[in-house]
Amino acid sequence: MKEISLRVQNGTLLGKRKPRKNVAPGVTSNGSRVQSDGYLCIAPDVKIGKNVRFSKFINLYGCEVGDETKIGAFVEIQKNAKVGKRCKISSHTFICEGVTIEDEVFVGHNVTFVNDPFPRATSVTGALQTEADWQVEVTLVKRGASIGSGATILSNVVIGENALIGSGSVVTRDVPANAIVAGNPARVLRYLGSR
């Protein structure tokens, strides 16, 4: 059986192995080493905790991912974003610069975070914008929150502990702890008891 070479984006050889049969594809980290069965784009500046599991087709650069977190397929996590311990980030999610996700947070499929309230392609001079032309606005998702599939989280908001964001919601303002919100814009429907 042919051996497969395992590498990360910077070309570092992680090792060789024979292809496995009847095993779900994915990636796990075990401390300082990343093991891969799929296509990954993980920059060398990414800080990865212990026992992190990655699916195929992910793009991570300049970010942090905490211990025992699971990252689904087609997820991008940009520089200066942080994902805590024991989180589940489902497929097709975009976590941009300035987003901090605390421990034990669930993020459903196709969730989008926004860090610029007035995005433009060009500056006032007509040149393509650079990082100097805008300022990142931060977003904080507190411990134990759950964000439903297809939600959009605008910049400069705090999602409280154990809050529940309904699928497809557009979060435009802070969400209180233990609140259930839904809609566009997301509004409080009721409150959960604390966990």
C-alpha positions as CSV (number, residue, x, y, z in Angstrom):
1,M,0.0,0.0,0.0
2,K,1.3,3.5,-0.9
3,E,2.4,5.8,1.9
4,I,0.9,9.3,2.4
5,S,3.1,12.2,3.5
6,L,1.4,14.5,6.0
7,R,2.3,18.2,5.8
8,V,1.0,21.5,7.1
9,Q,0.9,24.7,5.0
10,N,4.5,25.7,5.6
11,G,5.6,22.4,4.1
12,T,6.8,20.8,7.4
13,L,6.7,17.1,7.1
14,L,4.7,15.6,10.0
15,G,5.4,12.0,9.0
16,K,4.3,9.2,6.7
17,R,1.7,6.6,7.1
18,K,-0.3,4.1,5.1
19,P,-3.8,5.2,4.1
20,R,-6.4,3.9,6.6
21,K,-9.5,2.1,5.4
22,N,-13.0,2.6,6.8
23,V,-12.0,5.5,9.0
24,A,-13.8,8.9,8.9
25,P,-11.4,11.6,7.5
26,G,-10.3,14.3,9.9
27,V,-7.5,15.6,11.9
28,T,-6.5,15.6,15.5
29,S,-3.8,17.3,17.5
30,N,-2.0,15.7,20.3
31,G,0.0,18.4,22.0
32,S,2.8,19.6,19.7
33,R,2.0,17.4,16.7
34,V,-0.9,17.6,14.2
35,Q,-2.1,14.4,12.5
36,S,-3.9,14.8,9.2
37,D,-6.1,12.7,6.9
38,G,-7.3,15.6,4.8
39,Y,-6.5,18.8,3.1
40,L,-5.5,21.5,5.6
41,C,-4.3,25.1,5.5
42,I,-2.9,25.7,9.0
43,A,-0.3,28.5,9.2
44,P,2.7,27.9,11.4
45,D,1.6,30.8,13.7
46,V,-1.6,29.1,14.8
47,K,-1.7,28.1,18.5
48,I,-3.4,24.7,18.8
49,G,-4.4,23.1,22.1
50,K,-4.3,19.5,23.0
51,N,-6.6,17.0,21.4
52,V,-8.1,19.4,18.9
53,R,-9.9,17.7,16.0
54,F,-10.0,19.2,12.5
55,S,-12.1,18.1,9.5
56,K,-10.9,18.5,6.0
57,F,-10.7,21.8,4.1
58,I,-10.0,24.2,6.9
59,N,-8.1,27.5,6.8
60,L,-6.5,28.8,10.0
61,Y,-3.9,31.6,10.3
62,G,-2.7,33.6,13.3
63,C,-5.5,32.3,15.6
64,E,-5.8,30.2,18.7
65,V,-7.8,27.1,19.2
66,G,-8.2,25.6,22.8
67,D,-8.0,22.1,24.0
68,E,-10.5,19.4,22.9
69,T,-12.2,21.7,20.4
70,K,-13.7,20.3,17.2
71,I,-13.5,22.3,13.9
72,G,-15.7,21.2,11.1
73,A,-15.0,21.2,7.3
74,F,-14.7,24.4,5.3
75,V,-14.1,26.6,8.4
76,E,-11.9,29.7,8.3
77,I,-10.5,31.3,11.4
78,Q,-8.6,34.5,10.8
79,K,-5.7,36.1,12.7
80,N,-6.3,37.5,16.1
81,A,-9.4,35.3,16.6
82,K,-9.6,33.0,19.6
83,V,-11.6,29.8,20.1
84,G,-11.7,28.4,23.7
85,K,-11.7,24.9,25.1
86,R,-14.2,22.2,24.3
87,C,-16.0,24.2,21.6
88,K,-17.7,22.8,18.5
89,I,-17.4,24.9,15.4
90,S,-19.6,23.4,12.7
91,S,-18.9,23.3,8.9
92,H,-18.8,26.4,6.7
93,T,-18.4,28.9,9.5
94,F,-16.3,32.1,9.2
95,I,-14.6,33.5,12.3
96,C,-12.9,36.7,11.5
97,E,-10.3,38.8,13.2
98,G,-11.4,40.3,16.5
99,V,-13.7,37.4,17.5
100,T,-13.2,35.7,20.9
101,I,-15.2,32.6,21.6
102,E,-14.9,31.4,25.2
103,D,-15.0,27.8,26.4
104,E,-17.8,25.3,25.7
105,V,-19.5,27.3,22.9
106,F,-21.4,25.6,20.1
107,V,-21.4,27.3,16.7
108,G,-23.7,25.8,14.1
109,H,-23.2,25.4,10.4
110,N,-22.6,28.4,8.2
111,V,-22.4,31.0,11.0
112,T,-20.7,34.3,9.9
113,F,-19.0,36.8,12.1
114,V,-18.5,40.4,10.9
115,N,-15.8,42.8,12.1
116,D,-16.4,45.9,10.0
117,P,-19.7,47.8,10.2
118,F,-19.0,49.8,7.0
119,P,-17.0,47.5,4.7
120,R,-15.6,49.1,1.5
121,A,-13.4,47.7,-1.2
122,T,-11.6,50.9,-1.8
123,S,-10.4,54.0,0.1
124,V,-11.5,57.6,-0.6
125,T,-8.7,57.8,-3.2
126,G,-10.0,54.8,-5.1
127,A,-7.2,52.5,-4.1
128,L,-7.9,49.1,-2.7
129,Q,-8.2,49.3,1.0
130,T,-5.5,48.0,3.3
131,E,-5.5,47.3,7.0
132,A,-4.6,50.9,7.6
133,D,-8.0,52.0,6.1
134,W,-10.3,50.5,8.7
135,Q,-10.4,49.3,12.3
136,V,-11.4,45.9,13.5
137,E,-14.4,45.8,15.8
138,V,-14.4,43.0,18.3
139,T,-17.1,40.4,19.2
140,L,-17.2,38.3,22.4
141,V,-19.1,35.0,22.7
142,K,-19.2,34.0,26.3
143,R,-18.9,30.5,27.8
144,G,-21.6,28.0,27.1
145,A,-23.4,30.0,24.4
146,S,-25.0,28.3,21.4
147,I,-25.3,29.9,18.0
148,G,-27.7,28.3,15.5
149,S,-26.9,27.5,11.9
150,G,-27.0,30.3,9.4
151,A,-26.8,33.1,12.0
152,T,-24.9,36.3,11.3
153,I,-23.2,38.0,14.2
154,L,-22.4,41.7,13.5
155,S,-19.4,43.4,15.1
156,N,-19.0,45.0,18.5
157,V,-21.5,42.7,20.3
158,V,-21.2,40.5,23.4
159,I,-23.2,37.2,23.5
160,G,-23.8,36.3,27.1
161,E,-23.1,33.1,28.9
162,N,-25.4,30.2,28.0
163,A,-27.3,32.4,25.5
164,L,-29.0,30.7,22.6
165,I,-29.1,32.3,19.2
166,G,-31.8,30.9,16.9
167,S,-30.9,29.6,13.4
168,G,-30.8,32.3,10.8
169,S,-30.8,35.2,13.3
170,V,-28.9,38.4,12.7
171,V,-27.4,39.6,16.0
172,T,-27.0,43.4,15.9
173,R,-26.7,44.1,19.6
174,D,-25.6,42.5,22.9
175,V,-27.4,39.3,24.0
176,P,-27.9,38.9,27.7
177,A,-26.8,35.8,29.6
178,N,-29.2,32.9,29.4
179,A,-31.4,34.7,26.7
180,I,-33.0,32.9,23.8
181,V,-33.0,35.3,20.8
182,A,-34.2,34.9,17.2
183,G,-35.1,36.9,14.2
184,N,-33.7,39.8,12.1
185,P,-32.7,41.7,14.1
186,A,-32.5,39.1,16.8
187,R,-34.8,39.9,19.8
188,V,-35.1,38.2,23.2
189,L,-37.9,35.6,23.2
190,R,-37.4,34.3,26.7
191,Y,-34.7,33.3,29.2
192,L,-33.3,29.9,30.2
193,G,-32.5,28.8,33.7
194,S,-28.7,29.0,34.3
195,R,-26.7,25.9,33.5
